[in-house]
Amino acid sequence: MHLKWDEFFVTGDPLILGAQISIALTSIAIVFVLTYFKKWKWLWKEWLTSVDHKKLGIMYILAAVIMFFRGGVDGLMMRAQLALPNNTFLDSNHYNEIFTTHGTIMILFMAMPFLIGLINVVVPLQIGARDVAFPYLNNLSFWTFMVGAMLFNISFVIGGSPSAGWTSYMPLAGNDFSPGPGQNYYLLGLQIAGIGTLMTGINFMVTILKMRTKGMTLMRMPMFTWTTLITSVIIVFAFPVLTVALALMTFDRLFGSAFFTLEAGGMPMLWANLFWIWGHPEVYIVILPAFGIFSEIFATFSRKQLFGYKAMVVSIVAISVLSFLVWVHHFFTMGNSAAVNSFFSITTMAISVPTGVKIFNWLFTMYRGRISFTSPMLWALGFIPNFVIGGVTGVMLAMAAADYQYHNTYFLVSHFHYVLIAGTVFACFAGLVFWYPKMFGYKLNERIGKWFFWVFMIGFNICFFPQYFLGLQGMPRRIYTYGPEDGWTALNFISTIGAFMMGVGFIILCYNIYYSWRHAKREVSGDSWGEGRTLDWATSSAIPPHYNFAALPEVTTPDAFHHWKQNNVDVHPEKEFKKIHMPHNSGRPLIMSAFFGLGAFGLVFEWYWIGVIGLIGVFATMILRSFEYDDGYYIPVEEVIETEKKNKEAQK
Amino acid sequence: MGHNDSSYANAPLEYQSETGRLNILGFWIFLGAEIVLFSTLFATYFVLHGRTAGGVLPAELFDMKLVLIMTFLLLVSSFTCGIAVHEMRRGSTKGVVIWTILTLLLGAGFVGFEIYEFFHYVHEGASIHTSAYWSAFFVLLGTHGLHVSIGIFWITGVLFQIKKRGLTPQTASKIFISSLYWHFLDVVWIFIFTAVYLIGLGGLL
């Protein structure tokens, strides 16, 4: 590829120029603020190099919220373009770029890090551990995710966005139809972020299997921990497929191999299969933790133990198995035989059985419970009917013969937004509000939080419910404009109004974060909602101390913390504290990830010497790690006693 | 962390520290992911098998003698690797070093023959560009060869650490983990031997 230097930055589009200027200004502002307030050292020592699961979780969530903004702006631009027929706000190529980045960012760089962030904050606490099994690796996971996300995100200002859709079907995504660096950004950004996700999966599998506190048998684990365990298993078995698929397409594009090409015997359908063999388990990776979050919230605010715990566990496991057996339903119409389509139709419909079991369990958890309508509970309550709408339309789409009518229309678009937003996004918000005091020591304002819920939830329905009908009227997805004679104007316009309501909802959330930071009452108790049931609420202060638990708790029942409170067990007895072993922070994962990013950036533009420099840097940092014998350090027992005493006094 | 390490006092050296135990389990799970990775490459290979687009066929190039030498080298290296771990259990640093060096030499021989094989094929007109079949061939075998090469560098690094620190729970777990990796690559090779070379030469499929 012969890229001229003046083509390096994307020019000629006022929208992108605006973005470039605002990115530059924001970067300057951040640097200025950090320098002015002398916060660089604090940022480096306390956050960027931290191996503390709670801080990494917060950084994940912060990144996810920023990505939600980016993906959301993409979505609003699409809705603005489609609000009126023959609109010229975006041209066709720009529209293609935006739906590509919207989809990729929302799934991989918003939903996943948001959930992984909550998992990081909560799961080690729920199992009564001091940290994850591999804290250093956890930091590396975060930075590889971050570098992958940043690499993908800069594409639209440097070199040009990918525009072949988030599924990047071949031959569209090949060199002939997608020349230039855009698609390379997609391949390499996802590859690097995928490495981080795989390591997170391994990390949490080992953490949950090996780091549980005394008495925490598998069947006493909180449901969120269960869903995390199963999600981790899915990650470990699904992500290597993505790794291979991305690598093969990278070879096709950069080195002239013929895996998915039309000539030389290549097979474009191989990409579609590999992509969805990863892609379908991926949607369960982002929905199972959501189910876990809702399970915790329903139990907490119904003041009851989760109904049908065992059935819940069985259904998660069943979903995880079935998730690997349904991938063909993403391309029923792409030339499979009737027998193949029938098989995948049936497996797809079968998935609704364990999912239905879970829905009933949540309903029965609430039955005869004393429900308090806090804002996390509102999200959970809103989830059920909205998610069911998405699920039922999913079963409609699962019927292969009928799918010939629905496929590639707005019916499908509406379906997956109903499951992904009402499922995953609602859960992210619910979890954020629910565990906010655990992360920051104060709650988000409930009044503003309820406004956020209602505006966002109503906006969501106004946006997406009309799209079912647009789909049934034949409006195809991924078109950048339509004519007035098509008769889709009114519903499209309504849909756009809903989209902007969701945008307003997001602004309310941001305002709430600011408002609560300034005004919210600071919590002193670890049990901020007063109804906590699991060990994450059993910490001695609102924000758990660095070591989480001064003495590792011993549990004898499910919902151990609730049990202790019922039986007046002293949750923080002045045991004979011991010194606590903790791992050191490290800056190396960040440096290693930066080399990953540098090398990948070189490959994007086919400047191979930069790629080689990046690779050498990655291996050098790995070797340094191998030769490092760091046994961590001990928090002296005096410090533990001091901290615990202070926490106890604060609560009186 | 570090609680009840005492109950593992009689366990093999590599299991005695908690870090060692966690790392070993983590690595087993990583190998699970590696199995998926190679399975995907094998699936790709089978899907693209025979799609040579009128170019040179595998049966025209494969040379059983070369393949058998490579197989012999790698299988024997797995054996010597096993002895190295056995020496570690006996507490013999010298034994570990000698048998590991032998393992690495055999591995390097394997990689050398593979590089020769690749150059030979490219010279005969079968490269990654030639056809979908050869793309799949080179990426499957290249991925395996790259794993072996990385293993050689990695284990060399571990050897230096043993030289410096002797056999401790930390170094022992590193030897053990790298041996798991080495055996795993051997298993993958057996599948390559069968699926690529035997089937390719026999003209099956």
Interface residues (C-beta under 8 A of the other chain):
Chain A: R130 D131 A133 F134 L198 G201 I202 N203 M205 V206 L209 K210 V236 F237 A238 F239 P240 V241 T243 V244 A245 A247 L248 F251 F255 G256 S257 A258 F259 T261 E263 A264 G265 G266 M267 L270 L274 I277 L552 H581 M582 F619 I623 S626 F627 Y629
Chain B: M1 G2 H3 R21 L22 N23 L25 G26 I29 F30 G32 A33 E34 V36 L37 T40 L41 T44 V47 L48 R51 T52 A53 I128 H129 T130 S131 A132 Y133 S135 A136 F138 V139 F153 W154 G157 V158 F160 Q161 R165 Q170 K174
